[in-house]
Amino acid sequence: MRLLVVHAHPVPESFGTALFRTVVEAAEAAGHEVRALDLCAEGFDPVMGAEERRGYNEGAPPRDPVLLRHIRHLRWAEGIVFVYPTWWYGQPAILKGWLDRVWRTGVAFQLGPKGLEPALTRIRVMGVVTTLGSSRWLWSLVMGAPGRKILLRGLLGCTGLRTRTFWLALHDMDSSTTAQRDRFLARVRARIARLPA
């Protein structure tokens, strides 16, 4: 499978970056063709300016070569894995901005007579690998798992309902032990190894 791995953590020595490396290495070991995007390392600009938004509303293709490269990666992909820390119950701003700017009209979806129509129907698998400072009960029962819903429900409008999804989360990250983090890395490695060819 052509797998796009999108990473959003600003600290290169973080556990989040270790998760990113684990996903990429496990996918390559399983024989997948991988493209890895480290949004923070490349300095991706998450801010959509006024001119870009005007063009977005009109369906005009972007002129920014960085955006064009990211759009090519997205169109190439058959699977996507997002790797990021959950902050304030959702994605870091850089990842949200990547979605805003790259998953655009004419790329991720079309607006037809019946509303939004998916344009990324070749994406068969979409997954998330994340860490959360909050406990599972606070994040899911009290807050309603907003970050999970945005990516694994909301984006299905762009890929189609046949896209299979998975969610791997390490809760209580701030108080986790080395053994817990090692077990989570092993769990991530095993799940990525099971991705379809």
Beta strands, then each sheet from edge to edge (+ up, - down):
strand 1: 2-7
strand 2: 33-38
strand 3: 79-86
strand 4: 109-112
strand 5: 115-118
strand 6: 125-132
strand 7: 164-170
sheet 1: 2+ 1+ 3+ 6+ 7+
sheet 2: 4+ 5-
end
